[in-house]
């Protein structure tokens, strides 16, 4: 993150240090490249909080994975009311991306 100056009306309460920034950028770039290679493929995705989704990778752009989700156990068909449901998932919060056959 770039250096910022504090003003009387604004105070920085968190600023990532350089090693943390480089690590997050590295993970984001690697996952972006991996996701772009698998656009159109069915996957299961798990984030760092343990949430799991199944769907098809639609795109990856600016740190976001776009997943067209499919209905899972106990969940209604997402397109029943509004058409396909596309979830934007933050790449650096993803723990596992598994290709499904």
DSSP file (Angstrom, degrees, kcal/mol; ACC not computed):
  #  RESIDUE AA STRUCTURE BP1 BP2  ACC     N-H-->O    O-->H-N    N-H-->O    O-->H-N    TCO  KAPPA ALPHA  PHI   PSI    X-CA   Y-CA   Z-CA
    1    1 A X              0   0    0      0, 0.0     3,-0.1     0, 0.0     2,-0.1   0.000 360.0 360.0 360.0 145.2    0.0    0.0    0.0
    2    2 A X        -     0   0    0      1,-0.1     2,-0.1     0, 0.0     0, 0.0  -0.373 360.0 -91.4 -75.8 156.4    1.3    3.5   -0.7
    3    3 A X        -     0   0    0     -2,-0.1     2,-0.4    12,-0.0    -1,-0.1  -0.394  46.8-164.3 -62.9 140.7    2.3    5.8    2.1
    4    4 A X        -     0   0    0     -3,-0.1     2,-0.4    -2,-0.1     8,-0.1  -0.944  13.2-131.4-128.6 152.7   -0.6    8.0    3.2
    5    5 A X        -     0   0    0     -2,-0.4     2,-0.3     6,-0.0     0, 0.0  -0.819  19.7-130.0-102.9 143.1   -0.6   11.2    5.2
    6    6 A X        -     0   0    0     -2,-0.4     2,-0.3     5,-0.1     5,-0.2  -0.702  20.0-164.6 -89.9 142.3   -3.0   11.7    8.0
    7    7 A X  B >   -A   10   0A   0      3,-1.1     3,-1.3    -2,-0.3     0, 0.0  -0.773  39.4 -99.2-115.0 165.9   -5.1   14.8    8.3
    8    8 A X  T 3  S+     0   0    0     -2,-0.3     3,-0.0     1,-0.3    -2,-0.0   0.808 125.4  43.2 -55.8 -28.7   -6.9   16.1   11.3
    9    9 A X  T 3  S+     0   0    0      1,-0.1     2,-0.4     0, 0.0    -1,-0.3   0.502 115.1  51.2 -96.8  -4.3  -10.2   14.6    9.9
   10   10 A X  B <   -A    7   0A   0     -3,-1.3    -3,-1.1     2,-0.0     2,-0.4  -0.997  58.1-178.3-136.9 138.4   -8.7   11.2    8.8
   11   11 A X        -     0   0    0     -2,-0.4     2,-0.3    -5,-0.2    -5,-0.1  -0.992  28.3-124.9-138.1 127.7   -6.6    8.7   10.6
   12   12 A X        +     0   0    0     -2,-0.4     3,-0.1     1,-0.2    -6,-0.0  -0.561  26.5 177.5 -70.3 126.0   -5.2    5.4    9.2
   13   13 A X        +     0   0    0      1,-0.4     2,-0.3    -2,-0.3    -1,-0.2   0.575  69.6  16.4-106.1 -14.6   -6.3    2.5   11.4
   14   14 A X        +     0   0    0      2,-0.0    -1,-0.4     0, 0.0     2,-0.3  -0.951  57.6 172.0-155.4 138.4   -4.7   -0.2    9.3
   15   15 A X        -     0   0    0     -2,-0.3     2,-0.0    -3,-0.1   -12,-0.0  -0.921  32.5-124.0-147.1 122.7   -2.1   -0.3    6.6
   16   16 A X        -     0   0    0     -2,-0.3     2,-0.1     1,-0.1    -2,-0.0  -0.354  27.9-122.9 -64.3 139.9   -0.6   -3.6    5.2
   17   17 A X     >  -     0   0    0      1,-0.1     4,-2.5    -2,-0.0     5,-0.2  -0.402  29.8-100.8 -79.0 165.6    3.1   -3.8    5.4
   18   18 A X  H  > S+     0   0    0      1,-0.2     4,-2.6     2,-0.2     5,-0.2   0.880 120.0  50.2 -59.2 -45.6    5.1   -4.4    2.2
   19   19 A X  H  > S+     0   0    0      1,-0.2     4,-2.2     2,-0.2    -1,-0.2   0.908 112.5  48.5 -60.8 -39.4    5.7   -8.2    2.7
   20   20 A X  H  > S+     0   0    0      2,-0.2     4,-2.6     1,-0.2     5,-0.2   0.932 111.4  49.9 -63.9 -45.4    2.0   -8.7    3.3
   21   21 A X  H  X S+     0   0    0     -4,-2.5     4,-2.5     1,-0.2     5,-0.2   0.923 111.7  48.0 -58.6 -46.2    1.0   -6.7    0.2
   22   22 A X  H  X S+     0   0    0     -4,-2.6     4,-2.1     1,-0.2    -1,-0.2   0.886 111.8  50.4 -64.4 -38.4    3.4   -8.6   -1.9
   23   23 A X  H  X S+     0   0    0     -4,-2.2     4,-2.3    -5,-0.2    -2,-0.2   0.934 112.0  45.9 -65.1 -47.2    2.1  -12.0   -0.6
   24   24 A X  H  X S+     0   0    0     -4,-2.6     4,-2.7     1,-0.2    -2,-0.2   0.909 113.6  49.7 -63.5 -42.6   -1.5  -11.1   -1.2
   25   25 A X  H  X S+     0   0    0     -4,-2.5     4,-2.6    -5,-0.2    -1,-0.2   0.898 110.3  51.1 -63.1 -40.1   -0.7   -9.7   -4.7
   26   26 A X  H  X S+     0   0    0     -4,-2.1     4,-2.3     2,-0.2    -2,-0.2   0.926 112.4  45.1 -63.2 -46.2    1.2  -12.9   -5.5
   27   27 A X  H  X S+     0   0    0     -4,-2.3     4,-2.7     2,-0.2     5,-0.3   0.931 113.6  50.5 -63.3 -45.8   -1.7  -15.2   -4.4
   28   28 A X  H  X S+     0   0    0     -4,-2.7     4,-2.4     1,-0.2    -2,-0.2   0.922 112.2  46.7 -59.2 -45.3   -4.2  -13.0   -6.3
   29   29 A X  H  X S+     0   0    0     -4,-2.6     4,-2.2     2,-0.2    -1,-0.2   0.895 112.9  48.9 -65.8 -40.4   -2.2  -13.1   -9.5
   30   30 A X  H  X S+     0   0    0     -4,-2.3     4,-2.3     2,-0.2    -2,-0.2   0.926 114.3  45.1 -65.4 -44.8   -1.6  -16.9   -9.3
   31   31 A X  H  X S+     0   0    0     -4,-2.7     4,-3.0     2,-0.2     5,-0.2   0.868 110.6  54.8 -67.5 -35.5   -5.3  -17.6   -8.7
   32   32 A X  H  X S+     0   0    0     -4,-2.4     4,-2.5    -5,-0.3    -2,-0.2   0.946 110.6  45.5 -59.6 -48.8   -6.3  -15.2  -11.5
   33   33 A X  H  X S+     0   0    0     -4,-2.2     4,-1.4     2,-0.2    -2,-0.2   0.917 114.8  47.8 -61.2 -44.9   -4.1  -17.0  -13.9
   34   34 A X  H  X S+     0   0    0     -4,-2.3     4,-0.7     1,-0.2    -2,-0.2   0.923 112.6  48.1 -63.3 -45.5   -5.4  -20.4  -12.8
   35   35 A X  H >< S+     0   0    0     -4,-3.0     3,-1.2     1,-0.2    -2,-0.2   0.907 108.5  54.0 -63.2 -42.0   -9.1  -19.4  -12.9
   36   36 A X  H >< S+     0   0    0     -4,-2.5     3,-0.9     1,-0.3    -1,-0.2   0.831 104.3  56.3 -63.0 -31.0   -8.7  -17.9  -16.4
   37   37 A X  H 3< S+     0   0    0     -4,-1.4    -1,-0.3     1,-0.2    -2,-0.2   0.702 111.1  44.6 -70.9 -18.9   -7.3  -21.2  -17.6
   38   38 A X  T X< S+     0   0    0     -3,-1.2     3,-2.0    -4,-0.7    19,-0.4   0.101  75.1 144.6-117.4  21.9  -10.4  -23.0  -16.4
   39   39 A X  T <  S+     0   0    0     -3,-0.9    19,-0.2     1,-0.3     3,-0.1  -0.380  72.7  24.1 -59.1 135.8  -13.2  -20.7  -17.7
   40   40 A X  T 3  S+     0   0    0     17,-3.4     2,-0.3     1,-0.3    -1,-0.3   0.378  98.3 118.2  88.9  -3.9  -16.2  -22.7  -18.7
   41   41 A X    <   -     0   0    0     -3,-2.0    16,-2.0    16,-0.2     2,-0.4  -0.718  68.6-114.7-100.4 149.0  -15.3  -25.6  -16.5
   42   42 A X  E     +B   56   0B   0     58,-0.4    58,-2.8    -2,-0.3     2,-0.3  -0.642  46.5 167.2 -80.4 132.0  -17.4  -27.0  -13.6
   43   43 A X  E     -BC  55  99B   0     12,-3.5    12,-2.3    -2,-0.4     2,-0.4  -0.901  37.1-132.3-139.0 164.7  -15.7  -26.6  -10.2
   44   44 A X  E     -BC  54  98B   0     54,-2.4    54,-3.0    -2,-0.3     2,-0.4  -0.993  28.9-163.8-116.5 133.0  -16.2  -26.7   -6.5
   45   45 A X  E     -BC  53  97B   0      8,-3.1     8,-2.4    -2,-0.4     2,-0.4  -0.949   9.0-171.3-122.4 135.7  -14.9  -23.7   -4.6
   46   46 A X  E     -BC  52  96B   0     50,-2.6    49,-3.1    -2,-0.4    50,-2.0  -0.992  11.2-151.6-125.3 134.2  -14.2  -23.4   -0.9
   47   47 A X  E >   - C   0  94B   0      4,-2.1     3,-2.1    -2,-0.4    47,-0.2  -0.426  36.9 -93.8 -96.7 177.4  -13.3  -20.1    0.7
   48   48 A X  T 3  S+     0   0    0     45,-2.5    46,-0.1     1,-0.3    -1,-0.1   0.655 123.8  58.4 -67.0 -15.0  -11.2  -19.5    3.9
   49   49 A X  T 3  S-     0   0    0     44,-0.2    -1,-0.3     2,-0.1    45,-0.1   0.392 119.9-106.6 -93.0   2.2  -14.3  -19.5    6.0
   50   50 A X    <   +     0   0    0     -3,-2.1     2,-0.2     1,-0.3    -2,-0.1   0.441  69.9 145.4  89.7   0.0  -15.3  -23.0    4.9
   51   51 A X        -     0   0    0     -5,-0.0    -4,-2.1     1,-0.0     2,-0.4  -0.511  32.3-157.7 -72.3 141.2  -18.2  -22.0    2.6
   52   52 A X  E     +B   46   0B   0     -6,-0.2     2,-0.3    -2,-0.2    -6,-0.2  -0.965  14.2 177.1-126.3 136.6  -18.5  -24.2   -0.5
   53   53 A X  E     -B   45   0B   0     -8,-2.4    -8,-3.1    -2,-0.4     2,-0.4  -0.972  14.5-152.3-133.3 150.4  -20.1  -23.6   -3.9
   54   54 A X  E     +B   44   0B   0     16,-0.4    16,-2.2    -2,-0.3     2,-0.3  -0.953  42.1 100.3-117.5 144.1  -20.4  -25.6   -7.1
   55   55 A X  E     -BD  43  69B   0    -12,-2.3   -12,-3.5    -2,-0.4     2,-0.4  -0.985  66.1 -63.0 172.7-165.2  -20.7  -24.0  -10.5
   56   56 A X  E     -BD  42  68B   0     12,-2.3    12,-3.0    -2,-0.3     2,-0.5  -0.925  44.5-118.5-113.6 132.2  -19.0  -23.0  -13.7
   57   57 A X  E     + D   0  67B   0    -16,-2.0   -17,-3.4    -2,-0.4    10,-0.2  -0.582  32.9 176.4 -69.7 120.3  -16.2  -20.4  -13.8
   58   58 A X  E     -     0   0B   0      8,-3.2     2,-0.3    -2,-0.5    -1,-0.2   0.827  59.0 -33.1 -91.8 -40.2  -17.6  -17.6  -16.0
   59   59 A X  E     - D   0  66B   0      7,-1.2     7,-3.2   -21,-0.0    -1,-0.4  -0.978  42.5-138.6-169.0 167.2  -14.6  -15.2  -15.7
   60   60 A X  E     + D   0  65B   0     -2,-0.3     2,-0.3     5,-0.2     5,-0.2  -0.961  33.2 158.1-140.7 126.6  -11.9  -13.9  -13.5
   61   61 A X  E >   - D   0  64B   0      3,-2.4     3,-1.4    -2,-0.3    -2,-0.0  -0.968  59.2  -9.4-154.5 131.2  -11.1  -10.2  -13.5
   62   62 A X  T 3  S-     0   0    0     -2,-0.3     3,-0.1     1,-0.3    -1,-0.1   0.859 129.7 -44.3  51.3  45.6   -9.5   -7.7  -11.1
   63   63 A X  T 3  S+     0   0    0      1,-0.2    28,-2.8   -35,-0.1     2,-0.4   0.578 116.1 111.3  81.6   9.3   -9.2  -10.2   -8.2
   64   64 A X  E <   -DE  61  90B   0     -3,-1.4    -3,-2.4    26,-0.2     2,-0.5  -0.963  53.3-153.0-121.7 133.7  -12.7  -11.5   -8.5
   65   65 A X  E     -DE  60  89B   0     24,-3.4    24,-3.2    -2,-0.4     2,-0.7  -0.910  14.0-148.7 -99.3 127.3  -13.8  -15.0   -9.7
   66   66 A X  E     -DE  59  88B   0     -7,-3.2    -8,-3.2    -2,-0.5    -7,-1.2  -0.883  18.2-174.3-101.1 116.2  -17.2  -15.1  -11.3
   67   67 A X  E     -DE  57  87B   0     20,-2.6    20,-3.2    -2,-0.7     2,-0.9  -0.944  21.9-146.8-117.3 119.8  -18.9  -18.4  -10.6
   68   68 A X  E     -DE  56  86B   0    -12,-3.0   -12,-2.3    -2,-0.5    18,-0.2  -0.766  34.3-142.0 -82.1 109.9  -22.3  -19.4  -12.1
   69   69 A X  E     -D   55   0B   0     16,-1.9    16,-0.5    -2,-0.9     2,-0.3  -0.366  11.3-149.1 -82.1 153.1  -23.7  -21.5   -9.3
   70   70 A X        -     0   0    0    -16,-2.2   -16,-0.4    -2,-0.1    -1,-0.0  -0.824  37.0 -86.8-112.1 155.4  -25.7  -24.6   -9.5
   71   71 A X        -     0   0    0     -2,-0.3     2,-0.2     1,-0.0     6,-0.1  -0.330  47.9-164.5 -62.4 141.9  -28.3  -25.7   -7.0
   72   72 A X    >   -     0   0    0      4,-0.2     3,-3.0     1,-0.1    -1,-0.0  -0.714  42.1 -45.3-120.8 175.4  -26.9  -27.7   -4.1
   73   73 A X  T 3  S-     0   0    0      1,-0.3    -1,-0.1    -2,-0.2     3,-0.1  -0.108 127.5  -3.2 -44.1 115.8  -28.5  -29.9   -1.4
   74   74 A X  T 3  S+     0   0    0      1,-0.2     2,-0.4    -3,-0.1    -1,-0.3   0.383 105.6 114.8  82.8  -5.0  -31.6  -28.1    0.0
   75   75 A X    <   -     0   0    0     -3,-3.0    -1,-0.2     1,-0.1     3,-0.1  -0.805  66.5-117.4-100.0 141.3  -31.1  -24.9   -2.1
   76   76 A X        -     0   0    0     -2,-0.4     2,-0.3     1,-0.1    -4,-0.2  -0.257  43.7 -80.1 -71.0 162.3  -33.7  -24.0   -4.8
   77   77 A X    >   -     0   0    0      1,-0.2     3,-1.5    -6,-0.1     4,-0.3  -0.483  42.4-145.1 -58.7 118.7  -32.9  -23.7   -8.4
   78   78 A X  T >> S+     0   0    0     -2,-0.3     4,-0.7     1,-0.3     3,-0.6   0.804  94.2  54.2 -64.9 -29.1  -31.2  -20.3   -8.6
   79   79 A X  H 3> S+     0   0    0      1,-0.2     4,-0.9     3,-0.2    -1,-0.3   0.479  78.8  98.9 -84.3   0.8  -32.6  -19.4  -12.1
   80   80 A X  H <4 S+     0   0    0     -3,-1.5    -1,-0.2     1,-0.2    -2,-0.1   0.842 100.9  13.9 -56.5 -36.1  -36.2  -20.1  -11.0
   81   81 A X  H <4 S+     0   0    0     -3,-0.6    -1,-0.2    -4,-0.3    -2,-0.1   0.803 142.4  15.0-108.0 -39.8  -36.9  -16.4  -10.5
   82   82 A X  H  < S-     0   0    0     -4,-0.7     2,-0.2     1,-0.4    -3,-0.2   0.375  99.6-105.3-124.9   3.8  -34.2  -14.3  -12.1
   83   83 A X  S  < S-     0   0    0     -4,-0.9    -1,-0.4    -5,-0.1    -2,-0.2  -0.550  77.3  -1.8  94.9-169.2  -32.1  -16.4  -14.4
   84   84 A X        -     0   0    0     -2,-0.2     2,-0.6    -5,-0.1   -14,-0.1  -0.225  68.4-133.7 -59.3 142.2  -28.6  -17.7  -13.8
   85   85 A X        -     0   0    0    -16,-0.5   -16,-1.9     2,-0.0     2,-0.5  -0.872  19.8-167.5 -98.7 125.2  -27.0  -16.7  -10.4
   86   86 A X  E     -E   68   0B   0     -2,-0.6     2,-0.5   -18,-0.2   -18,-0.3  -0.959   5.1-156.5-116.5 120.6  -23.4  -15.5  -10.7
   87   87 A X  E     -E   67   0B   0    -20,-3.2   -20,-2.6    -2,-0.5     2,-0.7  -0.814   8.5-144.7 -95.4 130.1  -21.4  -15.1   -7.5
   88   88 A X  E     -E   66   0B   0     -2,-0.5     2,-0.4   -22,-0.2   -22,-0.2  -0.861  23.6-171.0 -89.8 118.4  -18.4  -12.8   -7.4
   89   89 A X  E     -E   65   0B   0    -24,-3.2   -24,-3.4    -2,-0.7     2,-0.4  -0.927  25.8-118.7-114.4 134.0  -15.8  -14.4   -5.1
   90   90 A X  E >   -E   64   0B   0     -2,-0.4     3,-1.6   -26,-0.2     4,-0.3  -0.560  21.5-142.7 -72.6 123.5  -12.7  -12.6   -4.0
   91   91 A X  G >  S+     0   0    0    -28,-2.8     3,-1.8    -2,-0.4    -1,-0.1   0.875  95.5  54.2 -58.4 -43.3   -9.7  -14.6   -5.3
   92   92 A X  G 3  S+     0   0    0    -29,-0.4    -1,-0.3     1,-0.3   -64,-0.1   0.533 103.5  58.6 -76.0  -1.2   -7.4  -14.2   -2.3
   93   93 A X  G <  S+     0   0    0     -3,-1.6   -45,-2.5   -46,-0.0     2,-0.3   0.411  83.2 105.7 -98.2  -0.1  -10.1  -15.6    0.0
   94   94 A X  E <   +C   47   0B   0     -3,-1.8   -47,-0.3    -4,-0.3     3,-0.1  -0.638  40.9 177.4 -85.6 136.5  -10.3  -18.9   -1.9
   95   95 A X  E     +     0   0B   0    -49,-3.1     2,-0.4     1,-0.3   -48,-0.2   0.796  67.4  15.6-102.4 -41.6   -8.8  -21.9   -0.3
   96   96 A X  E     -C   46   0B   0    -50,-2.0   -50,-2.6     2,-0.0     2,-0.4  -1.000  49.7-173.8-140.8 136.0   -9.6  -24.7   -2.8
   97   97 A X  E     -C   45   0B   0     -2,-0.4     2,-0.5   -52,-0.2   -52,-0.2  -0.978  18.1-172.4-125.5 117.6  -10.8  -24.8   -6.4
   98   98 A X  E     -C   44   0B   0    -54,-3.0   -54,-2.4    -2,-0.4     2,-0.3  -0.935  21.0-130.8-115.0 127.7  -11.5  -28.4   -7.5
   99   99 A X  E     -C   43   0B   0     -2,-0.5     2,-0.4   -56,-0.2   -56,-0.3  -0.597  24.1-153.0 -73.3 133.8  -12.3  -29.4  -11.1
  100  100 A X              0   0    0    -58,-2.8   -58,-0.4    -2,-0.3    -1,-0.0  -0.859 360.0 360.0-108.2 143.9  -15.5  -31.5  -11.3
  101  101 A X              0   0    0     -2,-0.4    -1,-0.1   -60,-0.1   -58,-0.1   0.427 360.0 360.0 -95.7 360.0  -16.1  -34.0  -14.0
